C-alpha cells in the first residue's frame, strides 16, 4: 500500500500523543513534582531530537545564530513554563478539564 493511504493517521497520532500527555500529567501529579517531570521530559526530548537535528542544525548554524535568543525565549515559554503550569494544575483538576482548557 502507498504511504498516502495512511496519511489520515498522522493527525490521529498527534491527538493520541496529546491526550496521552494530559492523562500522564494527571496520573503523575502526586507522584513527581511539576518541575522534575518538566526537566525529565525536556531532557528526553533534547536527547531524542539531537539524533535527528544536530547535524542539519550545525550545517545551518549561520542562519540559526541570529535567532538563537528568540528560540531560547520561545522554548522556555512553550516547554518549561507551560508544561510546569500544566503539571501544577494537574494536582487540582481532572484530565478532562486540562484537555478542554489546553485545546482552546
C-alpha positions in Angstrom: 0.0 0.0 0.0 1.1 3.5 -0.6 2.1 5.8 2.2 -0.5 8.2 1.1 -3.2 5.8 2.1 -2.2 6.1 5.7 -1.8 9.9 5.7 -5.0 10.3 7.6 -3.4 8.5 10.6 -0.9 11.3 11.3 -3.4 13.7 12.8 -4.9 10.8 14.8 -1.4 10.0 16.2 -0.9 13.7 17.2 -4.2 13.7 19.1 -3.4 10.4 20.8 0.0 11.7 21.9 -1.5 15.0 23.1 -4.3 13.2 25.0 -1.8 10.7 26.5 0.3 13.7 27.7 -2.7 15.1 29.6 -3.6 11.7 31.1 0.0 11.1 32.2 0.2 14.6 33.7 -2.9 13.9 35.8 -1.8 10.4 36.9 1.7 11.6 37.9 0.5 14.8 39.6 1.0 13.5 43.2 3.9 11.2 42.4 6.5 13.5 40.9 6.9 17.3 41.2 6.0 19.5 38.2 9.5 20.9 37.9 11.0 17.4 37.9 8.7 16.0 35.3 9.2 19.0 33.1 13.0 18.6 33.4 13.0 14.9 32.6 10.5 15.4 29.7 12.8 18.1 28.2 15.9 16.0 28.8 14.3 13.1 26.9 13.1 15.4 24.1 16.5 17.0 23.7 18.3 13.6 23.6 15.8 12.2 21.0 15.8 15.3 18.9 19.6 15.6 18.9 19.7 12.4 16.9 17.7 14.0 14.1 18.5 17.7 14.3 22.2 18.1 15.4 23.8 17.6 12.0 21.5 19.8 10.0 21.5 22.5 12.7 25.3 22.6 12.7 25.3 22.9 8.9 22.8 25.8 9.1 24.3 27.5 12.2 24.9 30.7 10.4 21.2 31.1 9.7 20.2 29.9 13.2 22.7 32.0 15.2 20.9 35.4 14.7 17.6 33.9 16.0 19.0 31.9 18.9 17.7 34.3 21.5 14.2 34.0 20.2 14.4 30.3 20.1 15.5 30.2 23.8 12.7 32.5 24.9 10.0 30.7 22.9 11.4 27.3 24.1 11.2 28.5 27.7 7.7 29.8 27.3 6.4 26.8 25.4 8.1 24.0 27.1 9.2 25.0 30.6 6.6 27.4 31.7 3.6 25.9 30.0 4.4 22.3 31.0 5.3 23.2 34.5 2.0 25.1 34.9 0.1 22.2 33.3 1.6 19.7 35.7 0.9 22.0 38.6 -2.7 22.3 37.5 -2.9 18.5 37.3 -2.7 18.4 41.1 -6.1 20.1 41.5 -8.2 19.3 38.4 -9.3 16.4 36.2 -7.6 15.3 33.0 -10.8 16.3 31.1 -10.7 19.8 32.4 -7.0 20.1 31.5 -7.7 18.8 27.9 -10.5 21.2 27.4 -8.6 24.2 28.7 -5.5 23.4 26.6 -7.5 22.7 23.4 -8.9 26.3 23.5 
